Amino acid sequence: MTLLDLGRFGVAAITVVAALVGLVLGIRAELYAGREEQRAQKAAQRLEAEDKRAREEREKAYADFVDFYRTGLEVIVVNGSSRAMSMRLTLPASHARWDLDLLQPCRQIAIPHQVLLDSMAREQPALKLTEADFAQLQLEMMDPNGKAWIRNSGGPLASMSVWAPSGRPNLVSSEAWNVSAQKAPQCDGS
């Protein structure tokens, strides 16, 4: 074995080692790039989810301040928003609805159960309602952005796909409950 053969063997060995090192480094770089791509995808998904959540929060901004609840003798409807909103109480199973028209901002109204029953008895005499039916009562509303919402008493807010206007747009009802509206305790500061 000559010096020339040793040199050739050394160059060949270095070439093989360099190729192996290059292969290992290439695989590591590919794995690292794959991990970085996965991280970037997860970050993009998180950002998209946050954007969606923020968009939903903005859409619900006014409706989130509207609520209603029942006491033993009356229904309390609260508009804690800074904008007037068209609202109505509904009993879906009976197809009954009471148009509340525009409830002024930062106001709440109290409607005695008997007033609701008497009102429906005049409007639809064939429909026989009792106070027990009010367990299924829902509040539907149209926010200032034209989006319809529905809420069960004390329940979560849900989007509605259809809103049939009452036929009395932009009317503040002269019903006794609207005339006697009180300041809403949870008003958003407006």
CNS distance restraints for C-alpha pairs under 8 A (distance, minus, plus):
assign (resid   1 and name CA) (resid   5 and name CA) 6.06 0.50 0.50
assign (resid   1 and name CA) (resid   6 and name CA) 7.04 0.50 0.50
assign (resid   2 and name CA) (resid   6 and name CA) 6.30 0.50 0.50
assign (resid   3 and name CA) (resid   7 and name CA) 6.12 0.50 0.50
assign (resid   4 and name CA) (resid   8 and name CA) 6.20 0.50 0.50
assign (resid   5 and name CA) (resid   9 and name CA) 6.02 0.50 0.50
assign (resid   6 and name CA) (resid  10 and name CA) 5.95 0.50 0.50
assign (resid   7 and name CA) (resid  11 and name CA) 6.08 0.50 0.50
assign (resid   8 and name CA) (resid  12 and name CA) 6.05 0.50 0.50
assign (resid   9 and name CA) (resid  13 and name CA) 6.00 0.50 0.50
assign (resid  10 and name CA) (resid  14 and name CA) 6.04 0.50 0.50
assign (resid  11 and name CA) (resid  15 and name CA) 6.01 0.50 0.50
assign (resid  12 and name CA) (resid  16 and name CA) 6.14 0.50 0.50
assign (resid  13 and name CA) (resid  17 and name CA) 6.08 0.50 0.50
assign (resid  14 and name CA) (resid  18 and name CA) 5.89 0.50 0.50
assign (resid  15 and name CA) (resid  19 and name CA) 6.03 0.50 0.50
assign (resid  16 and name CA) (resid  20 and name CA) 6.15 0.50 0.50
assign (resid  17 and name CA) (resid  21 and name CA) 6.04 0.50 0.50
assign (resid  18 and name CA) (resid  22 and name CA) 5.94 0.50 0.50
assign (resid  19 and name CA) (resid  23 and name CA) 6.03 0.50 0.50
assign (resid  20 and name CA) (resid  24 and name CA) 6.13 0.50 0.50
assign (resid  21 and name CA) (resid  25 and name CA) 6.00 0.50 0.50
assign (resid  22 and name CA) (resid  26 and name CA) 5.87 0.50 0.50
assign (resid  23 and name CA) (resid  27 and name CA) 6.15 0.50 0.50
assign (resid  24 and name CA) (resid  28 and name CA) 6.15 0.50 0.50
assign (resid  25 and name CA) (resid  29 and name CA) 6.00 0.50 0.50
assign (resid  26 and name CA) (resid  30 and name CA) 6.08 0.50 0.50
assign (resid  27 and name CA) (resid  31 and name CA) 6.13 0.50 0.50
assign (resid  28 and name CA) (resid  32 and name CA) 5.99 0.50 0.50
assign (resid  29 and name CA) (resid  33 and name CA) 5.95 0.50 0.50
assign (resid  30 and name CA) (resid  34 and name CA) 6.06 0.50 0.50
assign (resid  31 and name CA) (resid  35 and name CA) 6.20 0.50 0.50
assign (resid  32 and name CA) (resid  36 and name CA) 6.10 0.50 0.50
assign (resid  33 and name CA) (resid  37 and name CA) 6.00 0.50 0.50
assign (resid  34 and name CA) (resid  38 and name CA) 6.18 0.50 0.50
assign (resid  35 and name CA) (resid  39 and name CA) 6.12 0.50 0.50
assign (resid  36 and name CA) (resid  40 and name CA) 6.04 0.50 0.50
assign (resid  37 and name CA) (resid  41 and name CA) 6.09 0.50 0.50
assign (resid  38 and name CA) (resid  42 and name CA) 6.12 0.50 0.50
assign (resid  39 and name CA) (resid  43 and name CA) 6.03 0.50 0.50
assign (resid  40 and name CA) (resid  44 and name CA) 6.07 0.50 0.50
assign (resid  41 and name CA) (resid  45 and name CA) 6.12 0.50 0.50
assign (resid  42 and name CA) (resid  46 and name CA) 6.10 0.50 0.50
assign (resid  43 and name CA) (resid  47 and name CA) 6.09 0.50 0.50
assign (resid  44 and name CA) (resid  48 and name CA) 6.04 0.50 0.50
assign (resid  45 and name CA) (resid  49 and name CA) 6.09 0.50 0.50
assign (resid  46 and name CA) (resid  50 and name CA) 6.11 0.50 0.50
assign (resid  47 and name CA) (resid  51 and name CA) 6.08 0.50 0.50
assign (resid  48 and name CA) (resid  52 and name CA) 6.11 0.50 0.50
assign (resid  49 and name CA) (resid  53 and name CA) 6.11 0.50 0.50
assign (resid  50 and name CA) (resid  54 and name CA) 6.04 0.50 0.50
assign (resid  51 and name CA) (resid  55 and name CA) 6.02 0.50 0.50
assign (resid  52 and name CA) (resid  56 and name CA) 6.12 0.50 0.50
assign (resid  53 and name CA) (resid  57 and name CA) 6.11 0.50 0.50
assign (resid  54 and name CA) (resid  58 and name CA) 6.17 0.50 0.50
assign (resid  55 and name CA) (resid  59 and name CA) 6.18 0.50 0.50
assign (resid  56 and name CA) (resid  60 and name CA) 6.19 0.50 0.50
assign (resid  57 and name CA) (resid  61 and name CA) 5.93 0.50 0.50
assign (resid  60 and name CA) (resid  64 and name CA) 5.66 0.50 0.50
assign (resid  61 and name CA) (resid  65 and name CA) 7.37 0.50 0.50
assign (resid  62 and name CA) (resid  66 and name CA) 7.36 0.50 0.50
assign (resid  62 and name CA) (resid  81 and name CA) 5.58 0.50 0.50
assign (resid  62 and name CA) (resid  82 and name CA) 7.57 0.50 0.50
assign (resid  62 and name CA) (resid  83 and name CA) 7.41 0.50 0.50
assign (resid  62 and name CA) (resid 143 and name CA) 6.36 0.50 0.50
assign (resid  62 and name CA) (resid 144 and name CA) 7.66 0.50 0.50
assign (resid  63 and name CA) (resid  81 and name CA) 7.44 0.50 0.50
assign (resid  63 and name CA) (resid 141 and name CA) 7.71 0.50 0.50
assign (resid  63 and name CA) (resid 143 and name CA) 6.24 0.50 0.50
assign (resid  63 and name CA) (resid 149 and name CA) 7.06 0.50 0.50
assign (resid  63 and name CA) (resid 157 and name CA) 7.75 0.50 0.50
assign (resid  64 and name CA) (resid 157 and name CA) 7.08 0.50 0.50
assign (resid  65 and name CA) (resid  78 and name CA) 7.91 0.50 0.50
assign (resid  65 and name CA) (resid  79 and name CA) 6.29 0.50 0.50
assign (resid  65 and name CA) (resid  80 and name CA) 4.83 0.50 0.50
assign (resid  65 and name CA) (resid  81 and name CA) 5.10 0.50 0.50
assign (resid  65 and name CA) (resid 187 and name CA) 7.67 0.50 0.50
assign (resid  65 and name CA) (resid 188 and name CA) 7.51 0.50 0.50
assign (resid  66 and name CA) (resid  77 and name CA) 7.65 0.50 0.50
assign (resid  66 and name CA) (resid  78 and name CA) 5.54 0.50 0.50
assign (resid  66 and name CA) (resid  79 and name CA) 4.65 0.50 0.50
assign (resid  66 and name CA) (resid  80 and name CA) 5.75 0.50 0.50
assign (resid  66 and name CA) (resid  81 and name CA) 6.65 0.50 0.50
assign (resid  67 and name CA) (resid  77 and name CA) 6.05 0.50 0.50
assign (resid  67 and name CA) (resid  78 and name CA) 5.27 0.50 0.50
assign (resid  67 and name CA) (resid  79 and name CA) 6.85 0.50 0.50
assign (resid  67 and name CA) (resid 139 and name CA) 7.84 0.50 0.50
assign (resid  67 and name CA) (resid 151 and name CA) 7.37 0.50 0.50
assign (resid  67 and name CA) (resid 153 and name CA) 7.44 0.50 0.50
assign (resid  67 and name CA) (resid 154 and name CA) 7.28 0.50 0.50
assign (resid  68 and name CA) (resid  75 and name CA) 7.03 0.50 0.50
assign (resid  68 and name CA) (resid  76 and name CA) 5.37 0.50 0.50
assign (resid  68 and name CA) (resid  77 and name CA) 4.26 0.50 0.50
assign (resid  68 and name CA) (resid  78 and name CA) 5.83 0.50 0.50
assign (resid  68 and name CA) (resid 139 and name CA) 7.15 0.50 0.50
assign (resid  68 and name CA) (resid 152 and name CA) 7.99 0.50 0.50
assign (resid  68 and name CA) (resid 153 and name CA) 5.69 0.50 0.50
assign (resid  68 and name CA) (resid 154 and name CA) 6.91 0.50 0.50
assign (resid  69 and name CA) (resid  75 and name CA) 5.87 0.50 0.50
assign (resid  69 and name CA) (resid  76 and name CA) 5.40 0.50 0.50
assign (resid  69 and name CA) (resid  77 and name CA) 6.77 0.50 0.50
assign (resid  69 and name CA) (resid 153 and name CA) 5.08 0.50 0.50
assign (resid  69 and name CA) (resid 154 and name CA) 6.27 0.50 0.50
assign (resid  70 and name CA) (resid  74 and name CA) 5.89 0.50 0.50
assign (resid  70 and name CA) (resid  75 and name CA) 4.46 0.50 0.50
assign (resid  70 and name CA) (resid  76 and name CA) 6.13 0.50 0.50
assign (resid  70 and name CA) (resid 153 and name CA) 7.23 0.50 0.50
assign (resid  71 and name CA) (resid  75 and name CA) 6.29 0.50 0.50
assign (resid  71 and name CA) (resid  76 and name CA) 7.67 0.50 0.50
assign (resid  73 and name CA) (resid 112 and name CA) 5.76 0.50 0.50
assign (resid  73 and name CA) (resid 113 and name CA) 5.72 0.50 0.50
assign (resid  73 and name CA) (resid 114 and name CA) 7.94 0.50 0.50
assign (resid  74 and name CA) (resid 110 and name CA) 6.26 0.50 0.50
assign (resid  74 and name CA) (resid 111 and name CA) 5.28 0.50 0.50
assign (resid  74 and name CA) (resid 112 and name CA) 3.95 0.50 0.50
assign (resid  74 and name CA) (resid 113 and name CA) 4.91 0.50 0.50
assign (resid  75 and name CA) (resid 110 and name CA) 5.68 0.50 0.50
assign (resid  75 and name CA) (resid 111 and name CA) 5.16 0.50 0.50
assign (resid  75 and name CA) (resid 112 and name CA) 6.25 0.50 0.50
assign (resid  75 and name CA) (resid 113 and name CA) 6.68 0.50 0.50
assign (resid  76 and name CA) (resid 108 and name CA) 6.85 0.50 0.50
assign (resid  76 and name CA) (resid 109 and name CA) 5.65 0.50 0.50
assign (resid  76 and name CA) (resid 110 and name CA) 4.47 0.50 0.50
assign (resid  76 and name CA) (resid 111 and name CA) 6.40 0.50 0.50
assign (resid  77 and name CA) (resid 108 and name CA) 5.49 0.50 0.50
assign (resid  77 and name CA) (resid 109 and name CA) 5.34 0.50 0.50
assign (resid  77 and name CA) (resid 110 and name CA) 6.53 0.50 0.50
assign (resid  78 and name CA) (resid 106 and name CA) 7.69 0.50 0.50
assign (resid  78 and name CA) (resid 107 and name CA) 6.18 0.50 0.50
assign (resid  78 and name CA) (resid 108 and name CA) 4.17 0.50 0.50
assign (resid  78 and name CA) (resid 109 and name CA) 6.56 0.50 0.50
assign (resid  78 and name CA) (resid 184 and name CA) 6.30 0.50 0.50
assign (resid  79 and name CA) (resid  84 and name CA) 7.73 0.50 0.50
assign (resid  79 and name CA) (resid  85 and name CA) 7.79 0.50 0.50
assign (resid  79 and name CA) (resid 103 and name CA) 6.68 0.50 0.50
assign (resid  79 and name CA) (resid 104 and name CA) 7.05 0.50 0.50
assign (resid  79 and name CA) (resid 105 and name CA) 5.80 0.50 0.50
assign (resid  79 and name CA) (resid 106 and name CA) 5.46 0.50 0.50
assign (resid  79 and name CA) (resid 107 and name CA) 5.43 0.50 0.50
assign (resid  79 and name CA) (resid 108 and name CA) 5.89 0.50 0.50
assign (resid  79 and name CA) (resid 184 and name CA) 6.85 0.50 0.50
assign (resid  79 and name CA) (resid 187 and name CA) 7.53 0.50 0.50
assign (resid  80 and name CA) (resid 105 and name CA) 6.42 0.50 0.50
assign (resid  80 and name CA) (resid 106 and name CA) 4.54 0.50 0.50
assign (resid  80 and name CA) (resid 107 and name CA) 6.54 0.50 0.50
assign (resid  80 and name CA) (resid 108 and name CA) 7.78 0.50 0.50
assign (resid  80 and name CA) (resid 184 and name CA) 5.85 0.50 0.50
assign (resid  80 and name CA) (resid 185 and name CA) 7.70 0.50 0.50
assign (resid  80 and name CA) (resid 186 and name CA) 5.71 0.50 0.50
assign (resid  80 and name CA) (resid 187 and name CA) 4.05 0.50 0.50
assign (resid  80 and name CA) (resid 188 and name CA) 5.87 0.50 0.50
assign (resid  81 and name CA) (resid 105 and name CA) 5.57 0.50 0.50
assign (resid  81 and name CA) (resid 106 and name CA) 5.82 0.50 0.50
assign (resid  81 and name CA) (resid 187 and name CA) 6.28 0.50 0.50
assign (resid  81 and name CA) (resid 188 and name CA) 5.93 0.50 0.50
assign (resid  81 and name CA) (resid 190 and name CA) 7.84 0.50 0.50
assign (resid  82 and name CA) (resid 105 and name CA) 4.97 0.50 0.50
assign (resid  82 and name CA) (resid 106 and name CA) 6.20 0.50 0.50
assign (resid  82 and name CA) (resid 187 and name CA) 7.61 0.50 0.50
assign (resid  82 and name CA) (resid 188 and name CA) 6.63 0.50 0.50
assign (resid  82 and name CA) (resid 189 and name CA) 7.67 0.50 0.50
assign (resid  82 and name CA) (resid 190 and name CA) 5.41 0.50 0.50
assign (resid  83 and name CA) (resid 104 and name CA) 6.99 0.50 0.50
assign (resid  83 and name CA) (resid 105 and name CA) 4.88 0.50 0.50
assign (resid  83 and name CA) (resid 106 and name CA) 7.94 0.50 0.50
assign (resid  83 and name CA) (resid 144 and name CA) 6.98 0.50 0.50
assign (resid  84 and name CA) (resid 102 and name CA) 5.89 0.50 0.50
assign (resid  84 and name CA) (resid 103 and name CA) 5.48 0.50 0.50
assign (resid  84 and name CA) (resid 104 and name CA) 4.49 0.50 0.50
assign (resid  84 and name CA) (resid 105 and name CA) 4.82 0.50 0.50
assign (resid  84 and name CA) (resid 144 and name CA) 7.55 0.50 0.50
assign (resid  85 and name CA) (resid 101 and name CA) 7.71 0.50 0.50
assign (resid  85 and name CA) (resid 102 and name CA) 5.06 0.50 0.50
assign (resid  85 and name CA) (resid 103 and name CA) 5.52 0.50 0.50
assign (resid  85 and name CA) (resid 104 and name CA) 6.92 0.50 0.50
assign (resid  85 and name CA) (resid 105 and name CA) 7.68 0.50 0.50
assign (resid  85 and name CA) (resid 141 and name CA) 6.70 0.50 0.50
assign (resid  85 and name CA) (resid 142 and name CA) 6.02 0.50 0.50
assign (resid  85 and name CA) (resid 143 and name CA) 5.70 0.50 0.50
assign (resid  85 and name CA) (resid 144 and name CA) 6.62 0.50 0.50
assign (resid  86 and name CA) (resid 100 and name CA) 7.00 0.50 0.50
assign (resid  86 and name CA) (resid 101 and name CA) 4.91 0.50 0.50
assign (resid  86 and name CA) (resid 102 and name CA) 4.29 0.50 0.50
assign (resid  86 and name CA) (resid 103 and name CA) 6.38 0.50 0.50
assign (resid  86 and name CA) (resid 141 and name CA) 5.59 0.50 0.50
assign (resid  86 and name CA) (resid 142 and name CA) 5.40 0.50 0.50
assign (resid  86 and name CA) (resid 143 and name CA) 7.32 0.50 0.50
assign (resid  86 and name CA) (resid 170 and name CA) 7.63 0.50 0.50
assign (resid  87 and name CA) (resid  99 and name CA) 6.40 0.50 0.50
assign (resid  87 and name CA) (resid 100 and name CA) 5.27 0.50 0.50
assign (resid  87 and name CA) (resid 101 and name CA) 5.56 0.50 0.50
assign (resid  87 and name CA) (resid 102 and name CA) 6.38 0.50 0.50
assign (resid  87 and name CA) (resid 103 and name CA) 7.00 0.50 0.50
assign (resid  87 and name CA) (resid 139 and name CA) 6.98 0.50 0.50
assign (resid  87 and name CA) (resid 140 and name CA) 5.62 0.50 0.50
assign (resid  87 and name CA) (resid 141 and name CA) 4.27 0.50 0.50
assign (resid  87 and name CA) (resid 142 and name CA) 6.57 0.50 0.50
assign (resid  88 and name CA) (resid  97 and name CA) 6.58 0.50 0.50
assign (resid  88 and name CA) (resid  98 and name CA) 5.39 0.50 0.50
assign (resid  88 and name CA) (resid  99 and name CA) 4.32 0.50 0.50
assign (resid  88 and name CA) (resid 100 and name CA) 4.95 0.50 0.50
assign (resid  88 and name CA) (resid 101 and name CA) 6.91 0.50 0.50
assign (resid  88 and name CA) (resid 139 and name CA) 5.85 0.50 0.50
assign (resid  88 and name CA) (resid 140 and name CA) 5.37 0.50 0.50
assign (resid  88 and name CA) (resid 141 and name CA) 6.50 0.50 0.50
assign (resid  89 and name CA) (resid  97 and name CA) 5.53 0.50 0.50
assign (resid  89 and name CA) (resid  98 and name CA) 5.11 0.50 0.50
assign (resid  89 and name CA) (resid  99 and name CA) 6.60 0.50 0.50
assign (resid  89 and name CA) (resid 100 and name CA) 7.32 0.50 0.50
assign (resid  89 and name CA) (resid 137 and name CA) 6.70 0.50 0.50
assign (resid  89 and name CA) (resid 138 and name CA) 5.65 0.50 0.50
assign (resid  89 and name CA) (resid 139 and name CA) 4.66 0.50 0.50
assign (resid  89 and name CA) (resid 140 and name CA) 6.30 0.50 0.50
assign (resid  90 and name CA) (resid  95 and name CA) 7.30 0.50 0.50
assign (resid  90 and name CA) (resid  96 and name CA) 5.66 0.50 0.50
assign (resid  90 and name CA) (resid  97 and name CA) 4.24 0.50 0.50
assign (resid  90 and name CA) (resid  98 and name CA) 6.40 0.50 0.50
assign (resid  90 and name CA) (resid 137 and name CA) 5.76 0.50 0.50
assign (resid  90 and name CA) (resid 138 and name CA) 5.22 0.50 0.50
assign (resid  90 and name CA) (resid 139 and name CA) 6.31 0.50 0.50
assign (resid  90 and name CA) (resid 140 and name CA) 7.28 0.50 0.50
assign (resid  91 and name CA) (resid  95 and name CA) 5.87 0.50 0.50
assign (resid  91 and name CA) (resid  96 and name CA) 5.15 0.50 0.50
assign (resid  91 and name CA) (resid  97 and name CA) 6.31 0.50 0.50
assign (resid  91 and name CA) (resid 133 and name CA) 7.64 0.50 0.50
assign (resid  91 and name CA) (resid 134 and name CA) 7.46 0.50 0.50
assign (resid  91 and name CA) (resid 136 and name CA) 6.11 0.50 0.50
assign (resid  91 and name CA) (resid 137 and name CA) 5.13 0.50 0.50
assign (resid  91 and name CA) (resid 138 and name CA) 6.44 0.50 0.50
assign (resid  92 and name CA) (resid  96 and name CA) 6.62 0.50 0.50
assign (resid  92 and name CA) (resid 136 and name CA) 7.78 0.50 0.50
assign (resid  92 and name CA) (resid 137 and name CA) 7.89 0.50 0.50
assign (resid  92 and name CA) (resid 138 and name CA) 7.96 0.50 0.50
assign (resid  94 and name CA) (resid 127 and name CA) 7.79 0.50 0.50
assign (resid  96 and name CA) (resid 120 and name CA) 7.65 0.50 0.50
assign (resid  98 and name CA) (resid 116 and name CA) 7.72 0.50 0.50
assign (resid  98 and name CA) (resid 120 and name CA) 7.88 0.50 0.50
assign (resid  99 and name CA) (resid 166 and name CA) 6.65 0.50 0.50
assign (resid 100 and name CA) (resid 173 and name CA) 6.63 0.50 0.50
assign (resid 101 and name CA) (resid 166 and name CA) 7.63 0.50 0.50
assign (resid 101 and name CA) (resid 168 and name CA) 7.36 0.50 0.50
assign (resid 101 and name CA) (resid 169 and name CA) 7.54 0.50 0.50
assign (resid 101 and name CA) (resid 170 and name CA) 7.26 0.50 0.50
assign (resid 101 and name CA) (resid 171 and name CA) 5.85 0.50 0.50
assign (resid 101 and name CA) (resid 172 and name CA) 5.75 0.50 0.50
assign (resid 101 and name CA) (resid 173 and name CA) 5.81 0.50 0.50
assign (resid 102 and name CA) (resid 170 and name CA) 6.35 0.50 0.50
assign (resid 102 and name CA) (resid 171 and name CA) 5.93 0.50 0.50
assign (resid 102 and name CA) (resid 172 and name CA) 4.91 0.50 0.50
assign (resid 102 and name CA) (resid 173 and name CA) 6.98 0.50 0.50
assign (resid 103 and name CA) (resid 107 and name CA) 7.12 0.50 0.50
assign (resid 103 and name CA) (resid 108 and name CA) 7.89 0.50 0.50
assign (resid 103 and name CA) (resid 172 and name CA) 6.81 0.50 0.50
assign (resid 103 and name CA) (resid 178 and name CA) 7.38 0.50 0.50
assign (resid 104 and name CA) (resid 172 and name CA) 7.81 0.50 0.50
assign (resid 106 and name CA) (resid 183 and name CA) 5.87 0.50 0.50
assign (resid 106 and name CA) (resid 184 and name CA) 5.03 0.50 0.50
assign (resid 106 and name CA) (resid 185 and name CA) 8.00 0.50 0.50
assign (resid 106 and name CA) (resid 186 and name CA) 7.91 0.50 0.50
assign (resid 106 and name CA) (resid 187 and name CA) 5.02 0.50 0.50
assign (resid 106 and name CA) (resid 188 and name CA) 7.45 0.50 0.50
assign (resid 106 and name CA) (resid 190 and name CA) 7.16 0.50 0.50
assign (resid 107 and name CA) (resid 181 and name CA) 5.99 0.50 0.50
assign (resid 107 and name CA) (resid 182 and name CA) 5.41 0.50 0.50
assign (resid 107 and name CA) (resid 183 and name CA) 4.53 0.50 0.50
assign (resid 107 and name CA) (resid 184 and name CA) 4.55 0.50 0.50
assign (resid 107 and name CA) (resid 187 and name CA) 7.78 0.50 0.50
assign (resid 108 and name CA) (resid 181 and name CA) 5.50 0.50 0.50
assign (resid 108 and name CA) (resid 182 and name CA) 5.25 0.50 0.50
assign (resid 108 and name CA) (resid 183 and name CA) 6.09 0.50 0.50
assign (resid 108 and name CA) (resid 184 and name CA) 5.11 0.50 0.50
assign (resid 109 and name CA) (resid 177 and name CA) 5.70 0.50 0.50
assign (resid 109 and name CA) (resid 178 and name CA) 6.23 0.50 0.50
assign (resid 109 and name CA) (resid 180 and name CA) 7.03 0.50 0.50
assign (resid 109 and name CA) (resid 181 and name CA) 4.74 0.50 0.50
assign (resid 109 and name CA) (resid 182 and name CA) 6.33 0.50 0.50
assign (resid 110 and name CA) (resid 177 and name CA) 6.02 0.50 0.50
assign (resid 110 and name CA) (resid 181 and name CA) 7.45 0.50 0.50
assign (resid 111 and name CA) (resid 115 and name CA) 6.74 0.50 0.50
assign (resid 111 and name CA) (resid 116 and name CA) 7.12 0.50 0.50
assign (resid 111 and name CA) (resid 177 and name CA) 5.77 0.50 0.50
assign (resid 112 and name CA) (resid 116 and name CA) 6.69 0.50 0.50
assign (resid 113 and name CA) (resid 117 and name CA) 6.27 0.50 0.50
assign (resid 113 and name CA) (resid 131 and name CA) 6.68 0.50 0.50
assign (resid 114 and name CA) (resid 118 and name CA) 5.98 0.50 0.50
assign (resid 114 and name CA) (resid 131 and name CA) 8.00 0.50 0.50
assign (resid 115 and name CA) (resid 119 and name CA) 5.97 0.50 0.50
assign (resid 116 and name CA) (resid 120 and name CA) 6.24 0.50 0.50
assign (resid 117 and name CA) (resid 121 and name CA) 6.11 0.50 0.50
assign (resid 117 and name CA) (resid 129 and name CA) 6.60 0.50 0.50
assign (resid 117 and name CA) (resid 130 and name CA) 7.09 0.50 0.50
assign (resid 117 and name CA) (resid 131 and name CA) 7.74 0.50 0.50
assign (resid 118 and name CA) (resid 122 and name CA) 6.36 0.50 0.50
assign (resid 119 and name CA) (resid 123 and name CA) 6.31 0.50 0.50
assign (resid 120 and name CA) (resid 124 and name CA) 5.62 0.50 0.50
assign (resid 120 and name CA) (resid 125 and name CA) 7.19 0.50 0.50
assign (resid 120 and name CA) (resid 127 and name CA) 7.64 0.50 0.50
assign (resid 121 and name CA) (resid 125 and name CA) 4.65 0.50 0.50
assign (resid 121 and name CA) (resid 126 and name CA) 7.68 0.50 0.50
assign (resid 121 and name CA) (resid 127 and name CA) 6.94 0.50 0.50
assign (resid 121 and name CA) (resid 128 and name CA) 7.33 0.50 0.50
assign (resid 129 and name CA) (resid 133 and name CA) 6.37 0.50 0.50
assign (resid 130 and name CA) (resid 134 and name CA) 7.56 0.50 0.50
assign (resid 131 and name CA) (resid 135 and name CA) 7.93 0.50 0.50
assign (resid 133 and name CA) (resid 137 and name CA) 7.34 0.50 0.50
assign (resid 136 and name CA) (resid 152 and name CA) 7.70 0.50 0.50
assign (resid 137 and name CA) (resid 152 and name CA) 6.64 0.50 0.50
assign (resid 137 and name CA) (resid 153 and name CA) 7.01 0.50 0.50
assign (resid 138 and name CA) (resid 150 and name CA) 6.87 0.50 0.50
assign (resid 138 and name CA) (resid 151 and name CA) 5.75 0.50 0.50
assign (resid 138 and name CA) (resid 152 and name CA) 4.62 0.50 0.50
assign (resid 138 and name CA) (resid 153 and name CA) 6.44 0.50 0.50
assign (resid 139 and name CA) (resid 150 and name CA) 5.61 0.50 0.50
assign (resid 139 and name CA) (resid 151 and name CA) 5.26 0.50 0.50
assign (resid 139 and name CA) (resid 152 and name CA) 6.36 0.50 0.50
assign (resid 139 and name CA) (resid 153 and name CA) 7.65 0.50 0.50
assign (resid 140 and name CA) (resid 148 and name CA) 7.21 0.50 0.50
assign (resid 140 and name CA) (resid 149 and name CA) 5.69 0.50 0.50
assign (resid 140 and name CA) (resid 150 and name CA) 4.38 0.50 0.50
assign (resid 140 and name CA) (resid 151 and name CA) 6.54 0.50 0.50
assign (resid 141 and name CA) (resid 148 and name CA) 5.68 0.50 0.50
assign (resid 141 and name CA) (resid 149 and name CA) 5.31 0.50 0.50
assign (resid 141 and name CA) (resid 150 and name CA) 6.38 0.50 0.50
assign (resid 142 and name CA) (resid 146 and name CA) 5.93 0.50 0.50
assign (resid 142 and name CA) (resid 147 and name CA) 5.60 0.50 0.50
assign (resid 142 and name CA) (resid 148 and name CA) 4.45 0.50 0.50
assign (resid 142 and name CA) (resid 149 and name CA) 6.34 0.50 0.50
assign (resid 142 and name CA) (resid 163 and name CA) 7.62 0.50 0.50
assign (resid 143 and name CA) (resid 147 and name CA) 5.51 0.50 0.50
assign (resid 143 and name CA) (resid 148 and name CA) 6.41 0.50 0.50
assign (resid 143 and name CA) (resid 149 and name CA) 7.68 0.50 0.50
assign (resid 147 and name CA) (resid 159 and name CA) 7.75 0.50 0.50
assign (resid 147 and name CA) (resid 160 and name CA) 7.78 0.50 0.50
assign (resid 148 and name CA) (resid 159 and name CA) 6.13 0.50 0.50
assign (resid 148 and name CA) (resid 160 and name CA) 5.14 0.50 0.50
assign (resid 148 and name CA) (resid 161 and name CA) 6.88 0.50 0.50
assign (resid 148 and name CA) (resid 162 and name CA) 7.06 0.50 0.50
assign (resid 148 and name CA) (resid 163 and name CA) 6.09 0.50 0.50
assign (resid 149 and name CA) (resid 157 and name CA) 6.78 0.50 0.50
assign (resid 149 and name CA) (resid 158 and name CA) 5.65 0.50 0.50
assign (resid 149 and name CA) (resid 159 and name CA) 4.53 0.50 0.50
assign (resid 149 and name CA) (resid 160 and name CA) 5.05 0.50 0.50
assign (resid 150 and name CA) (resid 157 and name CA) 5.99 0.50 0.50
assign (resid 150 and name CA) (resid 158 and name CA) 5.35 0.50 0.50
assign (resid 150 and name CA) (resid 159 and name CA) 6.28 0.50 0.50
assign (resid 150 and name CA) (resid 160 and name CA) 6.31 0.50 0.50
assign (resid 151 and name CA) (resid 155 and name CA) 5.97 0.50 0.50
assign (resid 151 and name CA) (resid 156 and name CA) 6.09 0.50 0.50
assign (resid 151 and name CA) (resid 157 and name CA) 4.94 0.50 0.50
assign (resid 151 and name CA) (resid 158 and name CA) 6.36 0.50 0.50
assign (resid 152 and name CA) (resid 156 and name CA) 7.05 0.50 0.50
assign (resid 152 and name CA) (resid 157 and name CA) 7.78 0.50 0.50
assign (resid 165 and name CA) (resid 169 and name CA) 7.27 0.50 0.50
assign (resid 172 and name CA) (resid 178 and name CA) 7.58 0.50 0.50
assign (resid 173 and name CA) (resid 178 and name CA) 6.16 0.50 0.50
assign (resid 173 and name CA) (resid 179 and name CA) 7.91 0.50 0.50
assign (resid 174 and name CA) (resid 178 and name CA) 6.17 0.50 0.50
assign (resid 174 and name CA) (resid 179 and name CA) 6.05 0.50 0.50
assign (resid 175 and name CA) (resid 179 and name CA) 6.35 0.50 0.50
assign (resid 176 and name CA) (resid 180 and name CA) 6.13 0.50 0.50
assign (resid 177 and name CA) (resid 181 and name CA) 6.26 0.50 0.50
assign (resid 183 and name CA) (resid 187 and name CA) 7.88 0.50 0.50
